Amino acid sequence: MSHPYDSLTPDAVIDAVESTGLLSDLRLLALNSFENRVYQVGIEAEQPIIAKFYRPERWSDAQILEEHEFARELVEAELSVVAPLAINGKTLHHAGGFRMALFPRRGGFPPELDNFDNLLMLGRMLGRLHRVGASRRFAYRESLDIDERLTANRHYLTAHWIPTELRPAWETLTEDLDTAVRAALTDYRVSDQIRLHGDCHAGNILWRDDIAHIVDLDDCISGPAIQDLWMCLSGERPHRELQLAELIAGYEEFMDFDPRQLRWIEALRTVRMIRHSAWIARRWGDPAFPKAFPWFDQPRYWSDQILGLREQLAALQEPPLRLL
């Protein structure tokens, strides 16, 4: 079965980049990306650029342009953000049936989240990002919606992916998780929503010269501040509380933090776990996904998911992390 990305041949990538007026030296390197297709493209007498081809039918032009506008605002606020290049006054280009954006190439490494100095600096960066994010609202981007991200995804997985012998356990468990998540988020309001990075894990932060460089706003959404913060925490509870203290200390230099949101961490982690499985499932027709996740359609994967989600149900019953 063909996939839209099948037509994105090396020649098509070069043609798309050169349609903006740039001249390629024909050096091309495919980078690690699944949701979109991303390439490093050599440019004559210039530094290589990064070409990102958006997955067809995922976002509208208005949603993509709103992502680009958010990146521009962050750059104007002097945050180090890898923002799309404006070529001939445009950041979004159409070529060969694809939407494309071009970015400067940046190097770096994921931050060391066990380094408390790094966490303090990350907190400052996220505080500044959220200060910009709170200054206005998205008009077109998605918001963090539990019906779509949790309930619809667990039903989709039940109907299409869960092995028959595991279905009763999965259905009972995910129904209990749905109830527990909604109980944890009972005081989450629209007024808690600001513009967020949305997928702020270590892989989307490049660390170089003691500066955190923000990359990939592809999943930027409206949601609570804690959604961008909790993925910086890891390890056992006492260690996470120490990490949290450093992170929030840096954050509150630029933005107030509502400790009420600490109760939402495990709920948001649960949503992310189920949504991640549903993301792979919904993309299975893309040949890149069976290659990258060959274990996904095996019963063992779903047995392990059930075990992990049972642990998550227990975590939802525990007191929230303390802000030391």
C-alpha positions as CSV (number, residue, x, y, z in Angstrom):
1,M,0.0,0.0,0.0
2,S,1.4,3.4,-1.0
3,H,1.9,6.3,1.5
4,P,2.0,10.0,0.7
5,Y,5.7,10.1,1.7
6,D,6.5,7.6,-1.0
7,S,6.6,10.5,-3.4
8,L,9.1,12.4,-1.3
9,T,12.2,11.2,-3.2
10,P,15.6,12.9,-2.9
11,D,14.9,14.7,-6.2
12,A,11.6,15.9,-4.8
13,V,13.2,17.2,-1.7
14,I,15.9,19.1,-3.6
15,D,13.2,20.5,-6.0
16,A,11.1,21.6,-3.1
17,V,14.0,23.4,-1.4
18,E,15.1,25.1,-4.7
19,S,11.5,26.2,-5.4
20,T,12.1,28.8,-2.6
21,G,15.0,30.3,-4.6
22,L,17.8,28.6,-2.7
23,L,20.4,26.6,-4.7
24,S,21.3,23.2,-3.3
25,D,24.7,21.5,-3.6
26,L,22.8,18.2,-3.7
27,R,24.0,17.0,-0.4
28,L,21.1,15.4,1.4
29,L,20.8,13.6,4.8
30,A,17.6,12.2,6.2
31,L,17.3,13.0,9.9
32,N,15.5,11.0,12.6
33,S,11.9,12.0,12.5
34,F,8.7,9.9,12.2
35,E,5.7,12.3,12.4
36,N,7.1,14.5,9.7
37,R,10.0,14.0,7.3
38,V,13.1,16.1,8.0
39,Y,16.3,16.5,5.9
40,Q,19.5,18.3,6.1
41,V,20.1,19.9,2.7
42,G,23.4,21.4,1.5
43,I,23.2,24.9,0.1
44,E,25.7,26.3,-2.3
45,A,28.3,28.6,-0.6
46,E,26.1,28.6,2.6
47,Q,25.6,26.5,5.7
48,P,23.2,23.5,5.2
49,I,19.6,24.1,6.2
50,I,17.0,21.8,7.7
51,A,13.9,21.1,5.5
52,K,10.8,19.9,7.4
53,F,7.9,18.4,5.3
54,Y,4.7,18.3,7.4
55,R,2.7,15.1,7.5
56,P,-0.2,15.6,5.0
57,E,-3.6,16.3,6.5
58,R,-2.4,16.6,10.1
59,W,-2.4,20.3,10.5
60,S,-4.1,23.1,8.6
61,D,-2.1,25.9,7.1
62,A,-3.5,28.2,9.8
63,Q,-2.3,25.9,12.6
64,I,1.2,25.6,11.1
65,L,1.5,29.4,10.6
66,E,0.4,29.8,14.3
67,E,3.2,27.5,15.3
68,H,5.6,29.7,13.2
69,E,4.3,32.9,14.8
70,F,4.8,31.5,18.3
71,A,8.4,30.7,17.4
72,R,8.9,34.2,16.1
73,E,7.5,35.7,19.3
74,L,9.9,33.6,21.4
75,V,12.8,34.7,19.3
76,E,11.8,38.4,19.7
77,A,11.7,37.7,23.5
78,E,15.4,36.7,23.1
79,L,14.9,33.0,23.7
80,S,17.1,30.6,21.8
81,V,14.5,29.0,19.5
82,V,15.1,27.2,16.2
83,A,12.5,29.1,14.3
84,P,11.6,28.7,10.6
85,L,13.4,30.9,8.1
86,A,11.4,33.6,6.3
87,I,12.2,33.3,2.6
88,N,10.5,35.9,0.4
89,G,8.4,36.9,3.4
90,K,7.1,33.3,3.9
91,T,7.8,30.6,6.4
92,L,5.4,28.0,5.0
93,H,6.0,26.8,1.5
94,H,4.0,24.5,-0.8
95,A,5.9,22.2,-3.2
96,G,5.1,18.8,-4.7
97,G,1.9,18.4,-2.7
98,F,3.7,19.0,0.6
99,R,3.8,21.8,3.1
100,M,7.4,22.6,4.0
101,A,9.4,24.9,6.3
102,L,13.1,25.6,6.3
103,F,15.2,26.0,9.5
104,P,18.8,26.9,10.3
105,R,20.9,24.0,11.4
106,R,21.8,23.9,15.1
107,G,23.9,21.5,16.9
108,G,23.8,20.4,20.6
109,F,23.1,17.6,23.0
110,P,20.1,16.7,25.2
111,P,20.4,18.4,28.6
112,E,21.6,16.4,31.6
113,L,18.5,16.3,33.7
114,D,20.4,15.0,36.7
115,N,22.4,18.1,36.8
116,F,20.6,20.5,39.1
117,D,22.3,23.6,37.5
118,N,20.9,22.5,34.2
119,L,17.4,22.1,35.7
120,L,17.7,25.6,37.2
121,M,18.5,27.0,33.7
122,L,15.7,24.9,32.1
123,G,13.3,26.3,34.6
124,R,14.3,29.9,33.7
125,M,14.0,29.1,30.0
126,L,10.5,27.6,30.5
127,G,9.5,30.5,32.7
128,R,10.4,32.9,29.9
129,L,8.7,30.7,27.3
130,H,5.5,30.6,29.3
131,R,5.6,34.3,30.0
132,V,5.4,34.8,26.2
133,G,2.9,31.9,26.0
134,A,0.6,33.6,28.5
135,S,0.6,36.9,26.7
136,R,-2.1,35.8,24.2
137,R,-4.0,32.8,23.1
138,F,-3.9,30.4,20.2
139,A,-6.8,30.7,17.8
140,Y,-6.2,27.5,15.8
141,R,-3.9,25.1,17.7
142,E,-5.3,22.3,19.7
143,S,-5.9,22.4,23.5
144,L,-5.0,19.6,25.9
145,D,-8.3,17.7,25.7
146,I,-8.9,14.6,27.8
147,D,-11.8,13.3,25.6
148,E,-9.5,13.3,22.5
149,R,-6.2,12.4,24.0
150,L,-7.2,9.7,26.5
151,T,-10.8,8.5,26.0
152,A,-10.9,8.4,22.2
153,N,-7.5,6.8,22.0
154,R,-8.1,4.1,24.5
155,H,-11.3,3.2,22.7
156,Y,-9.5,3.2,19.4
157,L,-6.8,0.8,20.7
158,T,-9.5,-1.5,22.2
159,A,-11.3,-1.8,18.9
160,H,-8.3,-2.2,16.6
161,W,-5.2,-3.3,18.5
162,I,-5.6,-5.1,21.8
163,P,-5.3,-8.9,21.6
164,T,-8.5,-10.7,22.4
165,E,-7.1,-12.5,25.4
166,L,-6.0,-9.1,26.9
167,R,-9.0,-7.1,26.1
168,P,-11.0,-7.6,29.4
169,A,-8.0,-6.5,31.4
170,W,-7.2,-3.6,29.2
171,E,-10.8,-2.3,29.1
172,T,-11.3,-2.5,32.9
173,L,-7.9,-0.9,33.6
174,T,-8.2,1.9,31.1
175,E,-11.7,2.7,32.2
176,D,-10.4,3.0,35.8
177,L,-7.5,5.2,34.6
178,D,-9.9,7.4,32.7
179,T,-11.9,7.9,35.9
180,A,-8.8,8.5,38.0
181,V,-7.4,11.0,35.5
182,R,-10.6,13.0,35.4
183,A,-10.7,13.0,39.1
184,A,-7.2,14.3,39.3
185,L,-8.0,17.1,36.8
186,T,-11.3,18.0,38.3
187,D,-10.0,21.6,39.0
188,Y,-8.4,22.1,35.6
189,R,-10.0,25.0,33.9
190,V,-9.7,26.8,30.6
191,S,-8.2,29.7,32.5
192,D,-5.3,27.5,33.3
193,Q,-4.4,27.2,29.7
194,I,-1.5,29.1,28.1
195,R,0.5,28.5,24.9
196,L,3.0,25.7,25.5
197,H,5.8,23.9,23.7
198,G,3.6,20.8,24.2
199,D,6.3,18.1,23.8
200,C,9.1,19.4,26.0
201,H,11.1,16.2,26.5
202,A,14.9,16.2,26.5
203,G,15.1,15.3,22.8
204,N,13.5,18.6,22.0
205,I,16.0,20.7,23.9
206,L,19.5,21.2,22.5
207,W,22.2,22.0,25.1
208,R,25.2,24.0,23.8
209,D,27.5,26.5,25.5
210,D,25.4,26.3,28.7
211,I,22.3,27.5,26.8
212,A,19.1,25.6,26.2
213,H,18.0,25.8,22.6
214,I,14.4,25.0,22.0
215,V,13.5,22.9,18.9
216,D,10.4,21.4,17.3
217,L,7.3,23.4,18.2
218,D,5.3,21.0,16.0
219,D,3.1,19.9,19.0
220,C,2.6,23.3,20.5
221,I,-0.8,23.5,22.2
222,S,-2.9,25.3,24.8
223,G,-2.6,23.6,28.2
224,P,-1.4,23.9,31.8
225,A,2.2,25.0,32.5
226,I,3.0,21.7,34.2
227,Q,2.7,19.9,30.9
228,D,6.0,21.4,29.8
229,L,7.6,20.9,33.2
230,W,6.9,17.4,34.3
231,M,8.9,15.7,31.5
232,C,12.1,17.1,33.0
233,L,11.6,15.0,36.1
234,S,12.8,11.4,36.5
235,G,13.9,8.8,39.0
236,E,12.4,7.9,42.4
237,R,10.1,10.3,44.2
238,P,12.7,11.9,46.6
239,H,14.9,12.7,43.6
240,R,12.0,14.1,41.5
241,E,11.2,16.4,44.4
242,L,14.7,17.7,44.4
243,Q,14.7,18.2,40.7
244,L,11.3,19.9,40.9
245,A,12.7,22.4,43.5
246,E,15.4,23.5,41.1
247,L,13.2,23.6,38.1
248,I,10.5,25.7,39.8
249,A,13.2,28.0,41.4
250,G,14.3,28.9,38.0
251,Y,10.8,29.1,36.6
252,E,9.5,31.5,39.2
253,E,12.2,34.1,38.3
254,F,10.0,34.8,35.3
255,M,6.6,33.3,35.8
256,D,4.5,32.4,38.8
257,F,3.8,28.7,39.3
258,D,0.5,27.4,40.8
259,P,1.4,24.4,43.1
260,R,-2.2,23.2,42.5
261,Q,-0.9,21.8,39.2
262,L,1.4,19.3,40.9
263,R,-1.7,17.1,41.4
264,W,-2.0,16.8,37.6
265,I,1.4,15.3,36.8
266,E,0.5,11.6,37.0
267,A,-2.7,12.3,35.2
268,L,-0.8,13.9,32.3
269,R,1.7,11.1,32.3
270,T,-1.1,8.6,32.0
271,V,-2.6,10.5,29.0
272,R,0.8,10.6,27.3
273,M,1.4,6.9,27.8
274,I,-1.9,5.9,26.1
275,R,-1.6,8.6,23.5
276,H,1.8,7.4,22.5
277,S,0.6,3.9,21.8
278,A,-2.4,5.3,19.9
279,W,0.0,7.5,17.9
280,I,2.0,4.5,16.7
281,A,-1.2,2.6,16.0
282,R,-2.7,5.4,13.9
283,R,0.5,5.7,11.9
284,W,1.0,2.0,11.2
285,G,0.3,2.5,7.5
286,D,3.4,4.7,7.3
287,P,6.2,2.2,6.4
288,A,8.6,4.0,8.8
289,F,6.6,2.9,11.8
290,P,6.7,-0.9,11.5
291,K,10.4,-0.6,10.8
292,A,11.0,1.6,13.9
293,F,8.6,-0.2,16.3
294,P,8.7,-3.9,15.1
295,W,7.5,-5.1,18.6
296,F,4.4,-2.9,18.6
297,D,2.0,-5.5,17.1
298,Q,3.1,-8.3,19.4
299,P,1.0,-9.5,22.4
300,R,4.1,-9.0,24.6
301,Y,4.0,-5.3,24.0
302,W,0.4,-5.0,25.2
303,S,1.1,-7.2,28.2
304,D,3.9,-4.8,29.2
305,Q,1.6,-1.8,28.6
306,I,-1.0,-3.2,31.0
307,L,1.6,-3.8,33.7
308,G,2.9,-0.2,33.2
309,L,-0.5,1.2,33.3
310,R,-1.4,-0.7,36.5
311,E,1.6,1.0,38.1
312,Q,0.4,4.3,36.8
313,L,-3.1,3.7,38.4
314,A,-1.3,3.2,41.7
315,A,0.7,6.4,41.1
316,L,-2.5,8.3,40.6
317,Q,-3.6,7.3,44.1
318,E,-0.4,8.7,45.7
319,P,0.0,12.2,47.1
320,P,1.4,14.7,44.6
321,L,5.0,15.7,44.7
322,R,5.9,18.3,47.3
323,L,7.4,21.6,46.3
324,L,10.4,21.8,48.7
